[in-house]
Structure formats: structure tokens, C-alpha cells
């Protein structure tokens, strides 16, 4: 985390410049093999244009591709919706602002 986008593949760094939230293990992993990027709906049209032609659709309505040995997943959604659902998402990092949020909801 801590503004260290240099460890991400080029396409993931570009997408983070358009308001993406990094969610999941890639937040703290120094050498992530999987990067999940939640895209706010208002940024989805721009981000969708950055998705590589060889990307595959996902079950979440987003796209997945591999770059430099890293799997990148992107999908549009509202961060507040995911953080409010217990056990779905526990934390997120917004590289543009440095904001790091954690959910207090725990799956029972």
C-alpha cells in the first residue's frame, strides 16, 4: 500500500489513476499475484476503454486478464455497498488519495 503502485502491472497502475479502489490481498502484498480493482460507476466508461482486448468476463460483471504474471480483476460497483455486506469485503485502498478504509462488519 502506501502509494506503492510501482509494484502493479502497467494497466493496473493506469486504471488506479481513474478512481479505482484496490481491494483484497493486493493492498498489503509486496508482490501481488492477483489484483482486484473496484471501479466506481462514474469512472467505468473510461476504465472500460482501458481493458485489454484479450480480457475475459467475470461473474461479477467485470473483466479479468493476466499481465506480467499477475491476474487483474476489474468490475464496477459502489464501495459502500460492498463494505456494508458482512464477509464480502473487509478493506479497500484508494491510491489517488491514499485513503484506506476497513469495514467493521464481520460475517457471523
MIDOSE-1310 file (N, C-alpha, C; in nm, 2 decimals, decimal comma, always signed):
residues 108
xxxx	+0,08/-0,12/+0,00/+0,00/+0,00/+0,00/+0,09/+0,12/+0,00; +0,05/+0,22/+0,08/+0,13/+0,34/+0,10/+0,18/+0,41/-0,03; +0,09/+0,41/-0,14/+0,13/+0,48/-0,26/+0,22/+0,40/-0,35; +0,24/+0,27/-0,32/+0,33/+0,19/-0,39/+0,27/+0,12/-0,52
xxxx	+0,23/+0,20/-0,61/+0,17/+0,15/-0,73/+0,27/+0,09/-0,82; +0,40/+0,12/-0,80/+0,51/+0,07/-0,89/+0,51/-0,09/-0,89; +0,46/-0,15/-0,79/+0,46/-0,30/-0,78/+0,35/-0,36/-0,87; +0,26/-0,28/-0,92/+0,15/-0,32/-1,00/+0,19/-0,32/-1,15
xxxx	+0,13/-0,41/-1,23/+0,15/-0,40/-1,38/+0,10/-0,27/-1,43; +0,15/-0,23/-1,55/+0,11/-0,10/-1,61/-0,04/-0,08/-1,62; -0,11/-0,17/-1,67/-0,26/-0,15/-1,69/-0,33/-0,12/-1,55; -0,29/-0,19/-1,45/-0,34/-0,17/-1,32/-0,31/-0,03/-1,26
xxxx	-0,19/+0,01/-1,29/-0,15/+0,15/-1,24/-0,23/+0,25/-1,32; -0,25/+0,23/-1,45/-0,33/+0,33/-1,53/-0,47/+0,34/-1,47; -0,53/+0,22/-1,45/-0,67/+0,22/-1,40/-0,68/+0,28/-1,26; -0,58/+0,27/-1,18/-0,59/+0,33/-1,05/-0,59/+0,48/-1,06
xxxx	-0,54/+0,54/-1,17/-0,54/+0,68/-1,19/-0,68/+0,73/-1,23; -0,77/+0,64/-1,25/-0,91/+0,68/-1,28/-1,01/+0,64/-1,17; -0,96/+0,65/-1,05/-1,05/+0,64/-0,93/-1,07/+0,50/-0,88; -1,00/+0,40/-0,92/-1,01/+0,26/-0,88/-0,98/+0,25/-0,73
xxxx	-1,05/+0,15/-0,66/-1,02/+0,11/-0,53/-0,95/-0,02/-0,54; -0,84/-0,04/-0,47/-0,77/-0,17/-0,46/-0,84/-0,24/-0,34; -0,88/-0,36/-0,37/-0,95/-0,44/-0,26/-0,88/-0,58/-0,25; -0,89/-0,64/-0,13/-0,83/-0,77/-0,11/-0,68/-0,77/-0,08
xxxx	-0,62/-0,88/-0,10/-0,48/-0,91/-0,06/-0,38/-0,82/-0,12; -0,40/-0,76/-0,23/-0,30/-0,68/-0,30/-0,27/-0,55/-0,23; -0,36/-0,52/-0,13/-0,34/-0,39/-0,05/-0,21/-0,40/+0,02; -0,18/-0,51/+0,08/-0,06/-0,52/+0,17/+0,05/-0,61/+0,11
xxxx	+0,02/-0,68/+0,00/+0,12/-0,78/-0,06/+0,22/-0,70/-0,13; +0,35/-0,73/-0,10/+0,46/-0,66/-0,17/+0,48/-0,71/-0,32; +0,43/-0,83/-0,34/+0,45/-0,89/-0,47/+0,31/-0,96/-0,51; +0,21/-0,89/-0,53/+0,08/-0,95/-0,55/+0,07/-1,03/-0,68
xxxx	+0,00/-1,14/-0,68/-0,02/-1,22/-0,80/-0,16/-1,21/-0,85; -0,25/-1,14/-0,77/-0,38/-1,11/-0,80/-0,42/-0,97/-0,75; -0,47/-0,89/-0,84/-0,51/-0,75/-0,80/-0,66/-0,73/-0,84; -0,74/-0,70/-0,73/-0,88/-0,67/-0,75/-0,90/-0,52/-0,75
xxxx	-0,96/-0,47/-0,85/-0,99/-0,32/-0,86/-1,14/-0,30/-0,87; -1,19/-0,23/-0,77/-1,33/-0,19/-0,78/-1,34/-0,05/-0,84; -1,42/-0,04/-0,94/-1,43/+0,08/-1,02/-1,56/+0,15/-0,99; -1,56/+0,27/-0,93/-1,68/+0,35/-0,91/-1,76/+0,36/-1,05
xxxx	-1,89/+0,35/-1,04/-1,97/+0,36/-1,16/-1,94/+0,48/-1,25; -1,91/+0,59/-1,19/-1,89/+0,72/-1,27/-1,76/+0,71/-1,35; -1,67/+0,62/-1,31/-1,54/+0,60/-1,38/-1,54/+0,49/-1,48; -1,64/+0,40/-1,47/-1,64/+0,28/-1,55/-1,63/+0,30/-1,70
xxxx	-1,70/+0,40/-1,76/-1,68/+0,42/-1,91/-1,54/+0,44/-1,95; -1,46/+0,52/-1,87/-1,32/+0,54/-1,91/-1,24/+0,42/-1,88; -1,26/+0,35/-1,77/-1,18/+0,23/-1,74/-1,21/+0,12/-1,84; -1,34/+0,11/-1,87/-1,37/+0,00/-1,97/-1,29/+0,01/-2,10
xxxx	-1,26/+0,13/-2,14/-1,18/+0,16/-2,26/-1,04/+0,11/-2,24; -0,99/+0,10/-2,12/-0,85/+0,06/-2,09/-0,83/-0,09/-2,08; -0,94/-0,17/-2,08/-0,94/-0,31/-2,06/-0,88/-0,38/-2,19; -0,78/-0,46/-2,17/-0,72/-0,53/-2,29/-0,82/-0,61/-2,37
xxxx	-0,80/-0,62/-2,50/-0,89/-0,70/-2,59/-0,90/-0,85/-2,55; -0,79/-0,90/-2,49/-0,79/-1,04/-2,45/-0,85/-1,07/-2,31; -0,91/-0,97/-2,25/-0,97/-0,99/-2,11/-1,09/-1,08/-2,12; -1,11/-1,15/-2,01/-1,23/-1,25/-2,01/-1,33/-1,19/-1,91
xxxx	-1,46/-1,21/-1,94/-1,56/-1,16/-1,85/-1,57/-1,24/-1,72; -1,61/-1,18/-1,61/-1,62/-1,24/-1,48/-1,76/-1,25/-1,44; -1,79/-1,33/-1,33/-1,92/-1,35/-1,28/-1,97/-1,22/-1,21; -1,89/-1,12/-1,18/-1,93/-1,00/-1,11/-1,96/-0,89/-1,21
xxxx	-1,96/-0,92/-1,34/-1,99/-0,82/-1,44/-1,87/-0,74/-1,47; -1,75/-0,79/-1,45/-1,63/-0,72/-1,48/-1,55/-0,80/-1,58; -1,42/-0,77/-1,57/-1,32/-0,84/-1,66/-1,20/-0,88/-1,59; -1,13/-0,98/-1,64/-1,01/-1,04/-1,59/-0,91/-1,06/-1,70
xxxx	-0,78/-1,03/-1,67/-0,67/-1,06/-1,76/-0,54/-1,08/-1,68; -0,45/-1,13/-1,75/-0,31/-1,16/-1,69/-0,21/-1,07/-1,76; -0,13/-1,01/-1,67/-0,02/-0,92/-1,72/+0,10/-0,93/-1,63; +0,21/-0,96/-1,69/+0,34/-0,98/-1,61/+0,33/-1,07/-1,50
xxxx	+0,25/-1,18/-1,52/+0,24/-1,29/-1,42/+0,14/-1,25/-1,31; +0,06/-1,15/-1,33/-0,04/-1,10/-1,23/-0,18/-1,11/-1,29; -0,27/-1,16/-1,22/-0,41/-1,16/-1,26/-0,48/-1,03/-1,21; -0,54/-0,96/-1,30/-0,61/-0,84/-1,27/-0,76/-0,85/-1,29
xxxx	-0,84/-0,82/-1,19/-0,98/-0,82/-1,20/-1,03/-0,68/-1,18; -1,12/-0,64/-1,27/-1,19/-0,51/-1,25/-1,34/-0,52/-1,27; -1,41/-0,45/-1,19/-1,56/-0,45/-1,20/-1,62/-0,32/-1,15; -1,73/-0,28/-1,20/-1,79/-0,16/-1,15/-1,88/-0,19/-1,03
xxxx	-1,88/-0,10/-0,93/-1,97/-0,11/-0,82/-1,95/+0,01/-0,73; -2,03/+0,01/-0,62/-2,02/+0,12/-0,52/-1,94/+0,06/-0,40; -1,84/+0,12/-0,36/-1,76/+0,07/-0,24/-1,85/+0,06/-0,12; -1,94/+0,15/-0,10/-2,02/+0,15/+0,02/-2,11/+0,02/+0,02
xxxx	-2,15/-0,02/-0,09/-2,24/-0,14/-0,10/-2,16/-0,27/-0,05; -2,04/-0,28/-0,10/-1,96/-0,40/-0,07/-1,91/-0,39/+0,08; -1,88/-0,28/+0,13/-1,83/-0,27/+0,27/-1,95/-0,29/+0,36; -2,07/-0,27/+0,32/-2,18/-0,29/+0,41/-2,23/-0,44/+0,42
xxxx	-2,17/-0,52/+0,33/-2,22/-0,66/+0,33/-2,11/-0,75/+0,41; -2,15/-0,80/+0,52/-2,06/-0,88/+0,61/-1,99/-0,99/+0,53; -1,86/-1,00/+0,54/-1,78/-1,10/+0,49/-1,74/-1,09/+0,34; -1,80/-0,99/+0,27/-1,77/-0,97/+0,13/-1,64/-0,90/+0,11
xxxx	-1,63/-0,78/+0,17/-1,51/-0,70/+0,16/-1,47/-0,64/+0,29; -1,35/-0,65/+0,33/-1,31/-0,60/+0,47/-1,23/-0,47/+0,46; -1,16/-0,45/+0,35/-1,09/-0,32/+0,34/-1,06/-0,28/+0,20; -1,03/-0,16/+0,18/-1,00/-0,10/+0,04/-0,91/+0,01/+0,05
xxxx	-0,83/+0,03/-0,05/-0,73/+0,14/-0,06/-0,75/+0,22/-0,19; -0,76/+0,35/-0,18/-0,77/+0,44/-0,29/-0,64/+0,50/-0,32; -0,56/+0,45/-0,42/-0,43/+0,50/-0,44/-0,42/+0,65/-0,47; -0,52/+0,71/-0,54/-0,51/+0,85/-0,57/-0,51/+0,94/-0,45
xxxx	-0,59/+0,90/-0,35/-0,60/+0,99/-0,23/-0,52/+0,93/-0,11; -0,48/+0,80/-0,12/-0,42/+0,74/-0,01/-0,51/+0,69/+0,10; -0,64/+0,70/+0,07/-0,75/+0,66/+0,17/-0,75/+0,51/+0,19; -0,75/+0,47/+0,31/-0,76/+0,33/+0,34/-0,88/+0,31/+0,44
xxxx	-0,97/+0,23/+0,40/-1,09/+0,21/+0,48/-1,11/+0,06/+0,51; -1,16/+0,03/+0,63/-1,19/-0,10/+0,68/-1,33/-0,11/+0,72; -1,39/-0,23/+0,69/-1,53/-0,25/+0,73/-1,53/-0,30/+0,88; -1,63/-0,26/+0,95/-1,65/-0,31/+1,09/-1,74/-0,43/+1,09
xxxx	-1,80/-0,46/+0,97/-1,89/-0,57/+0,96/-1,82/-0,70/+0,95; -1,86/-0,80/+1,03/-1,80/-0,93/+1,03/-1,90/-1,04/+1,00; -1,87/-1,13/+0,92/-1,96/-1,24/+0,89/-1,99/-1,33/+1,01; -2,12/-1,35/+1,04/-2,15/-1,43/+1,16/-2,17/-1,57/+1,13
